Amino acid sequence: MVRPGPSPSSVGAIVNNYSQGRLAIRSATAPLVLALLSCTGGDVRRPVTVTPAQFTGLRWISGSWRGTGSGVKPFFERYQFVDDSTIEMHGSPDSAFGTPGDSIRITLRGGRVVSKSASSWVATSIDSSSVRFDHSERPGNAFTFRRVSHTEWTAHIEWTGDKGVQTISYQMTRVP
């Protein structure tokens, strides 16, 4: 079911809204919404054990970013390491971050990296230029952040629906 509402302000909002069983985006992406909401199967990936040094290797994501792609209005995200084991993300529909949007916390606890907001996603792959999170309760649903350069990275979302594995990607560009 698609509930009316504003367009998501970030990749986190899209992932969060999906995990809550709702996704409020433009009608042009309604087929995507229906596919996301019908996700139930897929490959099960196991969480990886992550060292503090590996987690620190994700510092490339720190900063403010503009997201574009897949026919959605540009959105903005700010990632900040608040300590050596926690990253906070705050999303906004505007580049000045004047309008609050969604937020997530990515934490390293006991060797496990978890992205938590409305639902929980666990890191199943990590290296110095990417991290993949799989949904803790819905196998086959995942997102990957992959560094392209100092000023760009991609957010790749995948899900398993009635048409098999489907994907969508967003380009994230550093905002000064």
C-alpha positions as CSV (number, residue, x, y, z in Angstrom):
1,M,0.0,0.0,0.0
2,V,1.3,3.4,-0.9
3,R,0.4,6.1,1.6
4,P,0.3,9.7,0.4
5,G,2.9,12.0,1.7
6,P,6.0,14.0,0.8
7,S,8.8,12.5,-1.2
8,P,11.5,10.9,0.9
9,S,14.3,13.3,1.7
10,S,17.1,10.7,1.6
11,V,18.3,7.2,0.8
12,G,17.7,6.5,4.5
13,A,14.1,7.7,4.2
14,I,13.5,5.4,1.2
15,V,15.0,2.4,3.0
16,N,13.3,3.3,6.3
17,N,9.9,3.8,4.7
18,Y,10.2,0.5,2.9
19,S,11.1,-1.3,6.1
20,Q,8.0,0.1,7.9
21,G,5.7,-1.1,5.1
22,R,5.2,2.3,3.5
23,L,6.9,4.3,0.9
24,A,5.6,7.8,0.1
25,I,7.2,8.9,-3.2
26,R,6.0,10.2,-6.6
27,S,3.5,8.2,-8.6
28,A,6.1,7.8,-11.4
29,T,7.9,5.3,-9.1
30,A,4.7,3.5,-8.0
31,P,5.8,0.2,-9.6
32,L,8.9,0.3,-7.5
33,V,6.9,1.0,-4.4
34,L,4.7,-2.0,-5.0
35,A,7.7,-4.2,-5.7
36,L,9.4,-3.1,-2.5
37,L,6.4,-3.7,-0.4
38,S,6.0,-7.3,-1.7
39,C,9.5,-8.3,-0.8
40,T,9.7,-11.5,1.1
41,G,12.5,-13.8,-0.1
42,G,16.0,-14.0,-1.2
43,D,19.5,-15.1,-0.2
44,V,20.4,-15.0,3.4
45,R,23.7,-13.3,4.1
46,R,25.5,-13.6,7.4
47,P,26.7,-10.6,9.4
48,V,30.5,-10.1,9.2
49,T,32.7,-9.4,12.1
50,V,34.1,-5.9,11.9
51,T,37.2,-4.5,13.7
52,P,37.4,-0.9,14.9
53,A,40.0,-0.3,12.2
54,Q,37.6,-1.5,9.5
55,F,34.8,0.7,10.9
56,T,37.1,3.7,10.9
57,G,37.8,3.0,7.3
58,L,34.2,4.2,6.5
59,R,35.3,7.8,7.3
60,W,35.0,8.6,3.6
61,I,31.3,8.9,4.1
62,S,31.7,11.8,6.6
63,G,30.3,15.1,5.3
64,S,27.3,16.5,3.5
65,W,26.0,14.9,0.3
66,R,23.4,15.6,-2.5
67,G,21.6,12.5,-3.8
68,T,20.2,12.2,-7.3
69,G,18.9,9.6,-9.6
70,S,16.0,7.2,-10.3
71,G,13.6,10.1,-11.0
72,V,13.4,11.4,-7.5
73,K,13.9,15.0,-6.4
74,P,17.4,15.8,-5.1
75,F,17.8,15.0,-1.4
76,F,20.5,15.7,1.1
77,E,22.3,13.6,3.8
78,R,24.9,14.5,6.4
79,Y,27.0,11.7,7.9
80,Q,29.1,12.4,11.0
81,F,31.3,10.2,13.2
82,V,30.2,11.1,16.7
83,D,32.8,8.7,18.2
84,D,35.0,5.8,17.1
85,S,32.0,3.4,16.9
86,T,29.0,5.5,15.9
87,I,28.0,7.3,12.7
88,E,24.9,9.5,12.6
89,M,23.1,10.4,9.4
90,H,20.6,13.2,9.2
91,G,18.6,13.7,6.0
92,S,16.9,16.8,4.7
93,P,15.1,17.9,1.5
94,D,17.2,21.1,1.4
95,S,20.9,21.7,1.1
96,A,21.0,24.0,4.1
97,F,19.6,21.1,6.3
98,G,17.0,23.6,7.6
99,T,14.2,21.1,7.3
100,P,14.8,18.0,9.4
101,G,14.3,14.7,7.7
102,D,15.0,11.2,8.7
103,S,18.0,10.0,10.7
104,I,19.8,6.8,11.2
105,R,22.6,5.5,13.5
106,I,25.3,3.2,12.3
107,T,27.0,1.5,15.2
108,L,29.8,-0.9,15.8
109,R,29.0,-3.0,18.9
110,G,30.6,-6.4,19.7
111,G,32.1,-6.7,16.2
112,R,28.8,-6.2,14.5
113,V,27.8,-3.1,12.4
114,V,24.1,-2.2,12.5
115,S,22.2,0.5,10.7
116,K,19.2,1.3,12.9
117,S,16.2,3.6,12.5
118,A,12.7,2.2,12.2
119,S,14.2,-1.2,11.4
120,S,17.5,-2.9,11.7
121,W,20.1,-3.6,8.9
122,V,23.3,-5.6,9.6
123,A,26.6,-5.2,7.7
124,T,27.3,-8.4,5.7
125,S,30.2,-7.0,3.7
126,I,32.7,-4.2,4.4
127,D,36.0,-3.0,3.0
128,S,37.7,0.4,2.7
129,S,35.4,1.6,-0.1
130,S,32.1,0.0,0.6
131,V,29.6,-1.4,3.1
132,R,26.6,-3.6,2.4
133,F,23.7,-3.9,4.8
134,D,21.1,-6.6,4.7
135,H,17.7,-6.4,6.4
136,S,17.7,-8.4,9.6
137,E,14.2,-9.9,9.0
138,R,13.7,-9.7,5.2
139,P,16.3,-11.7,3.3
140,G,17.1,-10.4,-0.2
141,N,16.6,-6.8,0.8
142,A,19.8,-4.8,1.1
143,F,21.6,-1.6,0.4
144,T,25.3,-0.9,-0.4
145,F,27.2,2.3,-0.1
146,R,30.2,2.3,-2.5
147,R,32.8,5.0,-2.7
148,V,33.6,6.2,-6.2
149,S,36.0,9.1,-5.3
150,H,36.6,11.7,-2.6
151,T,33.6,13.6,-3.8
152,E,31.2,10.8,-4.9
153,W,29.6,7.5,-3.8
154,T,26.6,5.5,-4.8
155,A,23.8,4.1,-2.8
156,H,22.6,0.8,-4.4
157,I,19.3,-0.7,-3.1
158,E,18.1,-4.2,-4.0
159,W,15.1,-6.2,-3.2
160,T,13.5,-9.5,-4.2
161,G,9.9,-9.2,-5.4
162,D,7.6,-11.0,-7.8
163,K,9.9,-10.0,-10.7
164,G,13.0,-11.4,-9.0
165,V,15.9,-9.3,-7.8
166,Q,15.4,-5.6,-8.6
167,T,17.7,-2.6,-8.0
168,I,17.8,1.1,-7.8
169,S,20.8,3.4,-7.4
170,Y,21.4,7.0,-6.3
171,Q,24.5,9.1,-7.0
172,M,25.8,11.0,-3.9
173,T,27.9,14.1,-4.5
174,R,29.7,15.9,-1.8
175,V,28.2,19.3,-0.9
176,P,30.7,22.0,0.1
